[in-house]
Amino acid sequence: MKMTIYFEESDYRRLKAISLELGRSPASLVRDAVAAFVRRRLRAKKVQSLGSGRSGRYDLSERAEELLKGEFLRPACRTPTP
């Protein structure tokens, strides 16, 4: 896909200098930077919900596979031992 991007003049000069130093085109550096940004953003979104709630189940880690398959309708919660 093609797109037009407008840079500040100083940023474009730096980008050109880096591209010459690395022997790559400015466009390839921009594509790599955007791809890295998107990957980081997706990872950050996945982690945001990690541990954000309480299930009320104390057997969650022991029964993860069973629970993920939908077999969680059976009561199996137990109270934690002190």
C-alpha positions as CSV (number, residue, x, y, z in Angstrom):
1,M,0.0,0.0,0.0
2,K,1.3,3.4,-0.8
3,M,0.9,6.5,1.4
4,T,2.3,10.1,1.6
5,I,4.0,11.2,4.8
6,Y,5.0,14.7,5.6
7,F,8.1,15.2,7.8
8,E,9.6,18.1,9.6
9,E,12.6,19.2,7.5
10,S,15.1,18.4,10.3
11,D,13.7,14.9,10.8
12,Y,13.8,14.2,7.1
13,R,17.5,15.3,6.9
14,R,18.3,13.0,9.9
15,L,16.4,10.1,8.2
16,K,18.3,10.6,5.0
17,A,21.6,10.6,6.8
18,I,20.8,7.4,8.7
19,S,19.6,5.7,5.5
20,L,22.9,6.6,3.7
21,E,24.8,5.3,6.8
22,L,22.9,2.0,6.7
23,G,22.7,1.7,3.0
24,R,19.0,1.5,3.0
25,S,16.2,3.7,1.6
26,P,14.4,6.1,3.8
27,A,11.1,4.3,2.9
28,S,12.4,1.0,4.2
29,L,13.5,2.6,7.5
30,V,10.0,4.2,7.9
31,R,8.3,0.8,7.1
32,D,10.5,-1.0,9.7
33,A,9.8,1.8,12.3
34,V,6.0,1.6,11.7
35,A,6.0,-2.2,11.9
36,A,8.0,-2.1,15.2
37,F,5.6,0.5,16.6
38,V,2.5,-1.6,15.6
39,R,4.0,-4.8,17.2
40,R,4.8,-3.0,20.5
41,R,1.3,-1.5,20.5
42,L,-0.3,-4.9,20.0
43,R,1.8,-6.4,22.8
44,A,0.9,-3.6,25.1
45,K,-2.8,-4.0,24.5
46,K,-2.6,-7.7,25.2
47,V,-0.9,-7.2,28.5
48,Q,-3.3,-4.5,29.8
49,S,-5.9,-7.0,30.9
50,L,-3.5,-9.4,32.5
51,G,-4.5,-10.0,36.1
52,S,-7.2,-7.2,36.0
53,G,-9.9,-9.2,37.6
54,R,-10.7,-11.9,40.1
55,S,-12.3,-15.1,39.0
56,G,-13.2,-16.2,42.5
57,R,-11.6,-19.5,41.7
58,Y,-8.7,-20.9,43.6
59,D,-8.2,-23.8,41.2
60,L,-7.7,-21.7,38.1
61,S,-4.1,-22.5,37.4
62,E,-4.6,-26.2,38.1
63,R,-7.6,-26.5,35.8
64,A,-6.7,-24.0,33.1
65,E,-7.1,-26.4,30.2
66,E,-10.4,-27.8,31.4
67,L,-11.7,-24.3,32.1
68,L,-10.7,-23.1,28.6
69,K,-12.6,-26.0,27.0
70,G,-15.8,-24.8,28.7
71,E,-15.9,-27.6,31.3
72,F,-16.0,-25.0,34.1
73,L,-19.7,-25.4,34.8
74,R,-18.9,-28.1,37.3
75,P,-18.4,-26.6,40.8
76,A,-14.8,-27.2,41.8
77,C,-13.8,-24.1,43.7
78,R,-12.2,-24.7,47.0
79,T,-11.3,-22.2,49.7
80,P,-7.6,-21.5,50.1
81,T,-5.8,-23.1,53.0
82,P,-4.3,-20.6,55.4
